[in-house]
Amino acid sequence: MADTGQTVTYVHAVLKSALEHAVREDELPRNVARNVKTTAPRPRRFQPLTAAEASQLLQAANGDRLHALYELALRTGLRKGELLGLHWEDLDLDGGTATIHRSLQRTRSQGLTVLHTKTLASERRIALPTECLSSLKIHQEEQQAERQAAGTSWTDNGLIFTTPKGRPLDPGNLTRRFRRLLHNAGLRTIRFHDLRHSTATLLLEQGVDLVVIKELLGHAHIGVTAGVYAHVRLRLQRQAIDTLGGILSQTDAPDDPPTAAVVR
């Protein structure tokens, strides 16, 4: 979801454009939105994992009862609440897809509650990598074993990721487990949300189209994706023009001049 600054800027731009149209049609004397100045949103600081660090984290997560969750987080960029709100019925393991339309949140009035995603853009269907499908099938078998061990104390709610007794996982507890995993893997401390940024950054570095990344992450509009990862795109542009500069700076002349092309 976009941060507050980005949302305000976007809404202001849309409102200003609509009022400008009304002025041109003589429906309004002036566009009052012109006098409202919005500050440019400062990009959030995040610390994405490198490809080597991401592989190191997944290797350290082998054997962890939440290994499938970490696989999903890194390979699909799902939000923490989306991961914890996933139900088995949301998955098509044969077709290799997941439908994202719920999120587990802690509310003041109801405690841990599974809610619908806040925006239509967040409701999406994503393709699941082969590695995620394999880890989810293993996780399903392990959950069945935990269900049998818990007996009548098992809470049946259809969630994929639960406590050993079937209850919803608290987001705060997941954060603490994640920090321990980072420590055990010998990795620097990052936020759980930085796994999502890691996914997007690594995809951008591999040349994946921004529209595809926007749809995978469930951003409301592509401007959010472009804004959040502007620094990554700028770095990739620098690498591209440096590569081009290297080619253009070659001093060795070819043995034979290229044949002139006929342009029709």
C-alpha atoms as a printed R data frame, in Angstrom:
    type eleno elety resid chain resno       x       y       z
1   ATOM     1    CA   MET     A     1   0.000   0.000   0.000
2   ATOM     2    CA   ALA     A     2   1.224   3.527  -0.746
3   ATOM     3    CA   ASP     A     3   2.427   5.635   2.187
4   ATOM     4    CA   THR     A     4   0.410   8.680   3.280
5   ATOM     5    CA   GLY     A     5   2.581  11.209   1.423
6   ATOM     6    CA   GLN     A     6   2.286   9.394  -1.884
7   ATOM     7    CA   THR     A     7  -1.476   8.979  -1.474
8   ATOM     8    CA   VAL     A     8  -2.020  12.685  -0.717
9   ATOM     9    CA   THR     A     9   0.081  13.717  -3.718
10  ATOM    10    CA   TYR     A    10  -1.816  11.373  -6.029
11  ATOM    11    CA   VAL     A    11  -5.256  12.480  -4.772
12  ATOM    12    CA   HIS     A    12  -4.276  16.143  -5.096
13  ATOM    13    CA   ALA     A    13  -3.155  15.624  -8.693
14  ATOM    14    CA   VAL     A    14  -6.416  13.898  -9.625
15  ATOM    15    CA   LEU     A    15  -8.543  16.566  -7.901
16  ATOM    16    CA   LYS     A    16  -6.571  19.402  -9.509
17  ATOM    17    CA   SER     A    17  -7.044  17.875 -12.952
18  ATOM    18    CA   ALA     A    18 -10.807  17.407 -12.419
19  ATOM    19    CA   LEU     A    19 -11.281  20.983 -11.219
20  ATOM    20    CA   GLU     A    20  -9.224  22.298 -14.120
21  ATOM    21    CA   HIS     A    21 -11.616  20.566 -16.501
22  ATOM    22    CA   ALA     A    22 -14.575  22.153 -14.685
23  ATOM    23    CA   VAL     A    23 -12.981  25.619 -15.098
24  ATOM    24    CA   ARG     A    24 -12.507  25.054 -18.830
25  ATOM    25    CA   GLU     A    25 -16.176  24.097 -19.097
26  ATOM    26    CA   ASP     A    26 -17.172  27.300 -17.218
27  ATOM    27    CA   GLU     A    27 -18.693  25.226 -14.419
28  ATOM    28    CA   LEU     A    28 -16.352  26.783 -11.834
29  ATOM    29    CA   PRO     A    29 -14.838  30.294 -11.692
30  ATOM    30    CA   ARG     A    30 -11.400  29.073 -10.636
31  ATOM    31    CA   ASN     A    31  -9.407  26.011  -9.656
32  ATOM    32    CA   VAL     A    32  -8.898  26.265  -5.885
33  ATOM    33    CA   ALA     A    33  -6.593  23.231  -5.946
34  ATOM    34    CA   ARG     A    34  -3.936  25.343  -7.678
35  ATOM    35    CA   ASN     A    35  -3.272  27.171  -4.405
36  ATOM    36    CA   VAL     A    36  -2.708  23.964  -2.445
37  ATOM    37    CA   LYS     A    37   0.915  22.931  -2.324
38  ATOM    38    CA   THR     A    38   1.827  19.343  -1.539
39  ATOM    39    CA   THR     A    39   5.245  18.377  -0.342
40  ATOM    40    CA   ALA     A    40   7.107  15.765  -2.306
41  ATOM    41    CA   PRO     A    41   6.914  12.502  -0.366
42  ATOM    42    CA   ARG     A    42  10.231  11.365   0.994
43  ATOM    43    CA   PRO     A    43  10.951   7.782  -0.034
44  ATOM    44    CA   ARG     A    44  11.019   5.301   2.781
45  ATOM    45    CA   ARG     A    45  14.391   3.911   3.627
46  ATOM    46    CA   PHE     A    46  14.679   0.193   3.233
47  ATOM    47    CA   GLN     A    47  17.457  -2.347   3.147
48  ATOM    48    CA   PRO     A    48  16.764  -5.018   0.534
49  ATOM    49    CA   LEU     A    49  18.726  -8.227   0.616
50  ATOM    50    CA   THR     A    50  21.171  -8.967  -2.150
51  ATOM    51    CA   ALA     A    51  20.676 -12.142  -4.170
52  ATOM    52    CA   ALA     A    52  23.436 -13.834  -2.158
53  ATOM    53    CA   GLU     A    53  21.890 -12.746   1.161
54  ATOM    54    CA   ALA     A    54  18.434 -13.889   0.074
55  ATOM    55    CA   SER     A    55  19.798 -17.330  -0.819
56  ATOM    56    CA   GLN     A    56  21.613 -17.436   2.525
57  ATOM    57    CA   LEU     A    57  18.382 -16.639   4.349
58  ATOM    58    CA   LEU     A    58  16.411 -19.353   2.554
59  ATOM    59    CA   GLN     A    59  19.133 -21.879   3.269
60  ATOM    60    CA   ALA     A    60  19.048 -20.954   6.959
61  ATOM    61    CA   ALA     A    61  15.245 -21.329   6.944
62  ATOM    62    CA   ASN     A    62  15.453 -24.972   5.865
63  ATOM    63    CA   GLY     A    63  13.997 -27.026   8.698
64  ATOM    64    CA   ASP     A    64  12.139 -24.060  10.198
65  ATOM    65    CA   ARG     A    65   8.412 -24.783  10.594
66  ATOM    66    CA   LEU     A    66   7.728 -21.509   8.760
67  ATOM    67    CA   HIS     A    67  10.105 -22.236   5.886
68  ATOM    68    CA   ALA     A    68   7.230 -22.056   3.370
69  ATOM    69    CA   LEU     A    69   6.280 -18.595   4.661
70  ATOM    70    CA   TYR     A    70   9.800 -17.233   4.124
71  ATOM    71    CA   GLU     A    71   9.855 -18.781   0.637
72  ATOM    72    CA   LEU     A    72   6.601 -17.010  -0.225
73  ATOM    73    CA   ALA     A    73   7.751 -13.717   1.266
74  ATOM    74    CA   LEU     A    74  10.972 -13.606  -0.745
75  ATOM    75    CA   ARG     A    75   9.756 -15.124  -3.988
76  ATOM    76    CA   THR     A    76   6.402 -13.303  -4.311
77  ATOM    77    CA   GLY     A    77   6.733 -10.108  -2.241
78  ATOM    78    CA   LEU     A    78   3.543 -10.723  -0.235
79  ATOM    79    CA   ARG     A    79   2.938  -8.451   2.742
80  ATOM    80    CA   LYS     A    80   3.180  -9.873   6.266
81  ATOM    81    CA   GLY     A    81  -0.583  -9.606   6.831
82  ATOM    82    CA   GLU     A    82  -1.293 -11.234   3.462
83  ATOM    83    CA   LEU     A    83   0.955 -14.165   4.309
84  ATOM    84    CA   LEU     A    84  -0.604 -14.670   7.732
85  ATOM    85    CA   GLY     A    85  -4.130 -14.322   6.313
86  ATOM    86    CA   LEU     A    86  -3.682 -16.957   3.599
87  ATOM    87    CA   HIS     A    87  -6.115 -19.886   3.733
88  ATOM    88    CA   TRP     A    88  -5.616 -23.238   2.081
89  ATOM    89    CA   GLU     A    89  -8.676 -22.553  -0.042
90  ATOM    90    CA   ASP     A    90  -6.861 -19.519  -1.484
91  ATOM    91    CA   LEU     A    91  -4.304 -21.817  -3.136
92  ATOM    92    CA   ASP     A    92  -4.471 -23.818  -6.333
93  ATOM    93    CA   LEU     A    93  -1.479 -26.089  -5.849
94  ATOM    94    CA   ASP     A    94  -2.194 -27.963  -9.085
95  ATOM    95    CA   GLY     A    95  -2.534 -24.785 -11.122
96  ATOM    96    CA   GLY     A    96   0.284 -23.069  -9.250
97  ATOM    97    CA   THR     A    97  -1.559 -19.906  -8.221
98  ATOM    98    CA   ALA     A    98  -2.688 -18.071  -5.089
99  ATOM    99    CA   THR     A    99  -5.579 -15.644  -4.693
100 ATOM   100    CA   ILE     A   100  -4.754 -12.737  -2.382
101 ATOM   101    CA   HIS     A   101  -7.836 -11.079  -0.900
102 ATOM   102    CA   ARG     A   102  -7.372 -11.323   2.877
103 ATOM   103    CA   SER     A   103  -4.992 -10.002   5.482
104 ATOM   104    CA   LEU     A   104  -4.464 -10.866   9.145
105 ATOM   105    CA   GLN     A   105  -4.397  -7.711  11.254
106 ATOM   106    CA   ARG     A   106  -4.464  -6.910  14.965
107 ATOM   107    CA   THR     A   107  -7.320  -4.528  15.763
108 ATOM   108    CA   ARG     A   108  -8.077  -2.828  19.075
109 ATOM   109    CA   SER     A   109 -11.627  -4.131  19.261
110 ATOM   110    CA   GLN     A   110 -11.245  -7.687  17.918
111 ATOM   111    CA   GLY     A   111  -7.595  -8.600  18.394
112 ATOM   112    CA   LEU     A   112  -6.200 -10.816  15.623
113 ATOM   113    CA   THR     A   113  -8.708 -10.656  12.790
114 ATOM   114    CA   VAL     A   114  -8.677 -11.755   9.159
115 ATOM   115    CA   LEU     A   115  -9.910  -8.825   7.066
116 ATOM   116    CA   HIS     A   116 -10.394  -8.227   3.371
117 ATOM   117    CA   THR     A   117  -7.566  -6.336   1.706
118 ATOM   118    CA   LYS     A   118  -8.007  -2.570   1.901
119 ATOM   119    CA   THR     A   119  -7.851  -1.799  -1.828
120 ATOM   120    CA   LEU     A   120  -9.050  -3.473  -5.014
121 ATOM   121    CA   ALA     A   121  -5.477  -3.456  -6.324
122 ATOM   122    CA   SER     A   122  -4.412  -5.566  -3.343
123 ATOM   123    CA   GLU     A   123  -6.886  -8.250  -4.404
124 ATOM   124    CA   ARG     A   124  -4.972 -10.220  -6.968
125 ATOM   125    CA   ARG     A   125  -4.100 -13.644  -8.289
126 ATOM   126    CA   ILE     A   126  -0.406 -14.458  -8.460
127 ATOM   127    CA   ALA     A   127   1.642 -17.263  -9.941
128 ATOM   128    CA   LEU     A   128   3.529 -19.384  -7.433
129 ATOM   129    CA   PRO     A   129   7.127 -20.444  -8.134
130 ATOM   130    CA   THR     A   130   7.927 -24.158  -8.165
131 ATOM   131    CA   GLU     A   131   9.961 -23.770  -4.975
132 ATOM   132    CA   CYS     A   132   6.960 -22.298  -3.153
133 ATOM   133    CA   LEU     A   133   4.674 -25.074  -4.341
134 ATOM   134    CA   SER     A   134   7.102 -27.695  -3.046
135 ATOM   135    CA   SER     A   135   7.548 -26.022   0.343
136 ATOM   136    CA   LEU     A   136   3.785 -25.493   0.713
137 ATOM   137    CA   LYS     A   137   3.058 -29.162   0.084
138 ATOM   138    CA   ILE     A   138   5.631 -30.120   2.720
139 ATOM   139    CA   HIS     A   139   4.138 -27.544   5.092
140 ATOM   140    CA   GLN     A   140   0.668 -29.012   4.520
141 ATOM   141    CA   GLU     A   141   1.892 -32.463   5.531
142 ATOM   142    CA   GLU     A   142   3.617 -31.075   8.610
143 ATOM   143    CA   GLN     A   143   0.472 -29.183   9.598
144 ATOM   144    CA   GLN     A   144  -1.541 -32.407   9.373
145 ATOM   145    CA   ALA     A   145   0.937 -34.016  11.775
146 ATOM   146    CA   GLU     A   146   0.589 -31.069  14.172
147 ATOM   147    CA   ARG     A   147  -3.196 -31.348  13.942
148 ATOM   148    CA   GLN     A   148  -3.086 -34.996  14.932
149 ATOM   149    CA   ALA     A   149  -0.669 -34.269  17.778
150 ATOM   150    CA   ALA     A   150  -2.881 -31.440  19.098
151 ATOM   151    CA   GLY     A   151  -6.048 -33.550  19.026
152 ATOM   152    CA   THR     A   152  -9.100 -31.750  20.384
153 ATOM   153    CA   SER     A   153  -7.051 -28.640  21.245
154 ATOM   154    CA   TRP     A   154  -6.518 -27.902  17.558
155 ATOM   155    CA   THR     A   155  -8.231 -24.736  16.285
156 ATOM   156    CA   ASP     A   156  -9.563 -25.367  12.795
157 ATOM   157    CA   ASN     A   157  -9.654 -22.049  10.912
158 ATOM   158    CA   GLY     A   158  -8.263 -22.981   7.510
159 ATOM   159    CA   LEU     A   159  -5.184 -20.789   7.842
160 ATOM   160    CA   ILE     A   160  -1.959 -21.948   6.195
161 ATOM   161    CA   PHE     A   161   0.407 -20.503   8.773
162 ATOM   162    CA   THR     A   162  -0.590 -21.085  12.381
163 ATOM   163    CA   THR     A   163   0.767 -21.913  15.811
164 ATOM   164    CA   PRO     A   164   1.342 -25.620  16.596
165 ATOM   165    CA   LYS     A   165  -2.225 -25.631  17.950
166 ATOM   166    CA   GLY     A   166  -3.779 -24.120  14.821
167 ATOM   167    CA   ARG     A   167  -4.311 -20.602  16.123
168 ATOM   168    CA   PRO     A   168  -3.443 -17.513  14.017
169 ATOM   169    CA   LEU     A   169   0.167 -16.369  14.160
170 ATOM   170    CA   ASP     A   170   0.672 -13.017  15.856
171 ATOM   171    CA   PRO     A   171   2.481 -10.575  13.517
172 ATOM   172    CA   GLY     A   172   4.671  -9.437  16.400
173 ATOM   173    CA   ASN     A   173   5.758 -13.003  17.149
174 ATOM   174    CA   LEU     A   174   6.601 -13.503  13.477
175 ATOM   175    CA   THR     A   175   8.792 -10.404  13.575
176 ATOM   176    CA   ARG     A   176  10.714 -11.806  16.556
177 ATOM   177    CA   ARG     A   177  11.112 -15.204  14.872
178 ATOM   178    CA   PHE     A   178  12.377 -13.469  11.749
179 ATOM   179    CA   ARG     A   179  15.009 -11.517  13.684
180 ATOM   180    CA   ARG     A   180  16.267 -14.733  15.263
181 ATOM   181    CA   LEU     A   181  16.461 -16.321  11.826
182 ATOM   182    CA   LEU     A   182  18.531 -13.400  10.528
183 ATOM   183    CA   HIS     A   183  20.864 -13.689  13.519
184 ATOM   184    CA   ASN     A   184  21.280 -17.437  13.090
185 ATOM   185    CA   ALA     A   185  21.968 -16.947   9.384
186 ATOM   186    CA   GLY     A   186  24.658 -14.363  10.146
187 ATOM   187    CA   LEU     A   187  22.772 -11.672   8.265
188 ATOM   188    CA   ARG     A   188  22.268  -8.005   9.097
189 ATOM   189    CA   THR     A   189  19.064  -6.960  10.838
190 ATOM   190    CA   ILE     A   190  16.308  -5.793   8.501
191 ATOM   191    CA   ARG     A   191  12.542  -5.399   8.817
192 ATOM   192    CA   PHE     A   192  10.264  -8.203   7.689
193 ATOM   193    CA   HIS     A   193   8.773  -5.718   5.202
194 ATOM   194    CA   ASP     A   194  12.222  -5.410   3.620
195 ATOM   195    CA   LEU     A   195  11.742  -8.926   2.230
196 ATOM   196    CA   ARG     A   196   9.028  -7.419   0.019
197 ATOM   197    CA   HIS     A   197  11.424  -4.682  -1.076
198 ATOM   198    CA   SER     A   198  14.066  -7.352  -1.707
199 ATOM   199    CA   THR     A   199  11.717  -9.179  -4.079
200 ATOM   200    CA   ALA     A   200  10.958  -6.048  -6.088
201 ATOM   201    CA   THR     A   201  14.584  -4.897  -6.193
202 ATOM   202    CA   LEU     A   202  15.886  -8.283  -7.356
203 ATOM   203    CA   LEU     A   203  13.187  -8.474 -10.036
204 ATOM   204    CA   LEU     A   204  14.072  -4.982 -11.286
205 ATOM   205    CA   GLU     A   205  17.737  -5.937 -11.424
206 ATOM   206    CA   GLN     A   206  16.796  -8.910 -13.596
207 ATOM   207    CA   GLY     A   207  15.029  -6.634 -16.045
208 ATOM   208    CA   VAL     A   208  11.440  -7.563 -15.129
209 ATOM   209    CA   ASP     A   209   8.920  -5.011 -16.397
210 ATOM   210    CA   LEU     A   210   7.675  -2.489 -13.843
211 ATOM   211    CA   VAL     A   211   4.039  -3.305 -14.687
212 ATOM   212    CA   VAL     A   212   4.589  -6.971 -13.781
213 ATOM   213    CA   ILE     A   213   6.176  -5.987 -10.468
214 ATOM   214    CA   LYS     A   214   3.305  -3.585  -9.742
215 ATOM   215    CA   GLU     A   215   0.733  -6.364 -10.286
216 ATOM   216    CA   LEU     A   216   2.713  -8.867  -8.218
217 ATOM   217    CA   LEU     A   217   3.038  -6.468  -5.274
218 ATOM   218    CA   GLY     A   218  -0.575  -5.290  -5.499
219 ATOM   219    CA   HIS     A   219   0.190  -1.578  -5.710
220 ATOM   220    CA   ALA     A   220  -2.756   0.731  -6.374
221 ATOM   221    CA   HIS     A   221  -1.100   2.326  -9.411
222 ATOM   222    CA   ILE     A   222   2.231   2.083 -11.165
223 ATOM   223    CA   GLY     A   223   3.279   5.503  -9.883
224 ATOM   224    CA   VAL     A   224   3.677   3.980  -6.427
225 ATOM   225    CA   THR     A   225   5.956   1.242  -7.751
226 ATOM   226    CA   ALA     A   226   7.974   3.677  -9.852
227 ATOM   227    CA   GLY     A   227   8.316   6.109  -6.944
228 ATOM   228    CA   VAL     A   228   9.354   3.588  -4.315
229 ATOM   229    CA   TYR     A   229  11.992   1.992  -6.529
230 ATOM   230    CA   ALA     A   230  13.159   5.116  -8.366
231 ATOM   231    CA   HIS     A   231  16.652   4.840  -6.877
232 ATOM   232    CA   VAL     A   232  16.964   1.247  -8.108
233 ATOM   233    CA   ARG     A   233  15.903   2.265 -11.610
234 ATOM   234    CA   LEU     A   234  18.372   5.168 -11.560
235 ATOM   235    CA   ARG     A   235  21.186   2.817 -10.553
236 ATOM   236    CA   LEU     A   236  20.267   0.433 -13.368
237 ATOM   237    CA   GLN     A   237  20.206   3.361 -15.806
238 ATOM   238    CA   ARG     A   238  23.710   4.331 -14.707
239 ATOM   239    CA   GLN     A   239  24.912   0.783 -15.232
240 ATOM   240    CA   ALA     A   240  23.328   0.740 -18.690
241 ATOM   241    CA   ILE     A   241  24.855   4.021 -19.827
242 ATOM   242    CA   ASP     A   242  28.240   3.019 -18.365
243 ATOM   243    CA   THR     A   243  28.054  -0.159 -20.425
244 ATOM   244    CA   LEU     A   244  27.189   1.872 -23.513
245 ATOM   245    CA   GLY     A   245  29.985   4.312 -22.698
246 ATOM   246    CA   GLY     A   246  32.461   1.461 -22.563
247 ATOM   247    CA   ILE     A   247  31.386   0.294 -26.000
248 ATOM   248    CA   LEU     A   248  31.544   3.764 -27.523
249 ATOM   249    CA   SER     A   249  34.962   4.430 -25.988
250 ATOM   250    CA   GLN     A   250  36.631   1.476 -27.682
251 ATOM   251    CA   THR     A   251  39.588   2.745 -29.706
252 ATOM   252    CA   ASP     A   252  40.393  -0.405 -31.593
253 ATOM   253    CA   ALA     A   253  39.168   0.090 -35.146
254 ATOM   254    CA   PRO     A   254  37.700  -2.954 -36.883
255 ATOM   255    CA   ASP     A   255  39.810  -4.622 -39.560
256 ATOM   256    CA   ASP     A   256  37.142  -4.039 -42.197
257 ATOM   257    CA   PRO     A   257  34.796  -1.078 -42.190
258 ATOM   258    CA   PRO     A   258  31.113  -2.041 -41.971
259 ATOM   259    CA   THR     A   259  29.252  -2.226 -45.225
260 ATOM   260    CA   ALA     A   260  27.014   0.787 -45.727
261 ATOM   261    CA   ALA     A   261  23.389  -0.093 -45.246
262 ATOM   262    CA   VAL     A   262  20.855   0.967 -47.812
263 ATOM   263    CA   VAL     A   263  17.960   2.732 -46.129
264 ATOM   264    CA   ARG     A   264  14.722   2.670 -48.089
